[in-house]
């Protein structure tokens, strides 16, 4: 799928009353030129969103924007990691500035637990420069996510809450599904009543129904949050929620880097295979 095809898909989804987040696939780039080429795709997306008046924003990964890059010197060492972080912040800062200028929004995706603190900290710095134009993602299976939630909400930073798709060790993440689900439900309720707009990213209908029940009982405004799902997954649920007046946003990933991304996700978390198969046939 090209940029033009992704934008056309966005228009079709918007016509159903559903928002979109466009995600140009890619991660762990090693060269600065690759990182800057990835960023150029996002600048094109933001221009297209503004020109066509789409209900859309963009989502990106820091490793796609240069965090894994090292200085182009013969004496460069592994310890030069700060170079990659500085490069990524420069590149992502340019994208967020562009989004702020055209009235859009950038979601900085969360990757493995080793990137959690760096991702949050960079989002905080960019939010300080461009308030309301950048947010990030928190993963409910990490033990640290509850204090991270309070930290970001306290700064008025928008959060997308997901369960988590990476394989993490037992000392940093809940291992049992029931524990992850319970933490997810607790955190989503906290976010929905925080006054900071948030994204509830799940295809789990049990959790969706729990949220709907909570909203009714607590009188939470439908405008306080939105449900977020993947393009093509549980379209029936997406349309039902949209018809009931809830905000719904779907993630549309595109580009040529889908295969390595897909295979890494399956290798890291085999349960993803079951999830994809179940929803494909559904």
FENBEL-V813588 format. One record per pair of residues at least 12 apart in sequence whose ideal C-beta (glycine too) atoms are under 7 Angstrom apart, sorted by sequence separation. I is the first residue (numbers start at 1). J is the second residue. If there is no record, write none. Layout:
I;J, I;J
//
This chain:
10;22, 26;38, 46;58, 71;83, 123;135, 188;200, 238;250, 45;58, 70;83, 123;136, 24;38, 69;83, 70;84, 108;122, 227;241, 69;84, 108;123, 6;22, 42;58, 68;84, 92;108, 120;136, 24;41, 67;84, 119;136, 163;180, 24;42, 42;60, 66;84, 67;85, 69;87, 208;227, 227;246, 231;250, 227;247, 230;250, 231;251, 66;87, 67;88, 136;157, 138;159, 140;161, 163;184, 226;247, 227;248, 228;249, 229;250, 230;251, 231;252, 66;88, 135;157, 141;163, 142;164, 185;207, 226;248, 22;45, 65;88, 135;158, 136;159, 137;160, 138;161, 139;162, 140;163, 141;164, 161;184, 184;207, 188;211, 222;245, 226;249, 228;251, 135;159, 139;163, 140;164, 222;246, 66;91, 135;160, 137;162, 139;164, 185;210, 189;214, 193;218, 200;225, 222;247, 38;64, 39;65, 62;88, 65;91, 108;134, 110;136, 116;142, 161;187, 181;207, 199;225, 203;229, 38;65, 65;92, 106;133, 110;137, 141;168, 161;188, 193;220, 197;224, 198;225, 199;226, 200;227, 201;228, 105;133, 106;134, 107;135, 108;136, 109;137, 110;138, 116;144, 120;148, 127;155, 192;220, 197;225, 200;228, 107;136, 110;139, 113;142, 143;172, 199;228, 208;237, 35;65, 62;92, 96;126, 100;130, 107;137, 127;157, 142;172, 143;173, 161;191, 203;233, 35;66, 124;155, 142;173, 203;234, 60;92, 120;152, 141;173, 159;191, 192;224, 205;237, 85;118, 89;122, 93;126, 97;130, 100;133, 124;157, 141;174, 192;225, 22;56, 27;61, 29;63, 32;66, 35;69, 92;126, 96;130, 99;133, 123;157, 191;225, 20;55, 21;56, 28;63, 29;64, 60;95, 19;55, 20;56, 21;57, 22;58, 23;59, 27;63, 19;56, 21;58, 27;64, 29;66, 32;69, 96;133, 161;198, 3;41, 21;59, 26;64, 30;68, 31;69, 96;134, 149;187, 158;196, 161;199, 29;68, 30;69, 141;180, 158;197, 159;198, 160;199, 161;200, 162;201, 163;202, 14;54, 28;68, 29;69, 140;180, 156;196, 158;198, 161;201, 3;44, 7;48, 11;52, 14;55, 146;187, 149;190, 153;194, 160;201, 3;45, 145;187, 149;191, 11;54, 140;183, 153;196, 10;54, 140;184, 3;48, 7;52, 234;279, 10;56, 60;106, 62;108, 233;279, 57;104, 140;187, 57;105, 58;106, 59;107, 60;108, 61;109, 63;111, 57;106, 60;109, 62;111, 57;107, 59;109, 61;111, 199;249, 35;87, 39;91, 43;95, 46;98, 50;102, 42;95, 46;99, 62;115, 107;160, 50;104, 112;166, 32;87, 36;91, 39;94, 43;98, 49;104, 113;168, 35;91, 39;95, 46;102, 62;119, 46;104, 113;172, 62;122, 113;173, 160;228, 203;279, 21;107, 165;265, 167;268, 166;268, 167;269, 166;269, 165;269, 165;272, 59;251, 18;238, 16;239, 18;242, 17;242, 16;242, 19;247, 21;249, 23;251, 25;253, 19;248, 20;249, 23;252, 25;254, 26;255, 18;248, 19;249, 20;250, 21;251, 22;252, 23;253, 24;254, 25;255, 18;249, 24;255, 26;257, 18;250, 20;252, 25;257, 25;258, 27;261, 25;261, 13;250, 10;252, 9;252, 6;252, 6;254, 5;254, 1;254
//
